[in-house]
């Protein structure tokens, strides 16, 4: 588990991921932009999202198997690795 998420303003990081992902989720034809934004704009290697399988954010990460790999899950959060 990446410890820097626990020590460096985890709420701020989550909201940043949420906002970027939400921008692209609204437009299904550019859904690939989620990986692009996280990898190239934020320089992220992982994404931490709430464990809410009914949310659009969770569905995007879970369904784009070529872009994201689930590496950790508990009842509150899920961590996805962003594939290169």
N, C-alpha and C positions, 0 to 999 in steps of 0.2 A: 504494500500500500504506500503511495507517495506521501510521505510525512509533511512535505511543504504545504499541502492543502490544509493540513490541520493547524499549522502555525502561521500561515500567511493569509489572513483575512478570508477564511473559507466562504463566508457569505458573499463577499464582493466577487470572488472568482465564480461562484455559482451563478450570480446574476449576470455577469459578463457573458458566460457561456449561454445562459438562457436567452439573453437579448439577441445575441448573434444568431443562435439557432432559430429563434422565433422569426427573425427577418426572412430567412430562407424557407422555413417550413410553410409559410403562407403561399409560396409559389412553387407548386409541385414540380414544375418543369426545370427549376434550378435547385433542386434539393441537394445536388452535389456540392453546392456552396457551403453547406455546413462543415464538411471536412476541410474544404479550402480555407474557410475563415478560421477555424480552430488551428489548423496546421500552419498556415502561412501568415495570418495576421497576428495571432496570439503566440505562435511558436509552441503550441501545446502538444504534448505526446499522449496525454490522457484527458478524459472528460468525466467529471463527477456530476451525476444527475440524481434527482430524487427517484426512489423506487416506486413509481406510480405507472404501472403498465398501461393504464388507460389514457395517459397524456400523450399528446402529439410528439413531444420531445423524446420520450422513451421509445415510442414506436419508430421514429426515424432512426435512432441509434441501433435499435434492435433489428430492424429490417435491412439496413444497409450493411450486410455482412462483408462485402468487399472493402468497405471503408473502416468499419469499427469491429472490435472484438471485445466481448464482455470478459473482464478479468477478475472482477470481484463483485459480490452482491450480498447485501444483508437486508433486513426489513426496512431500513430507512434510505439507503442509497445504493447506487450502482456505479461502478467505475468501468469505463470503456477505454481501451487502448485504440489510438488512432493509427491505423496501418499506414506505412509509408507509401 
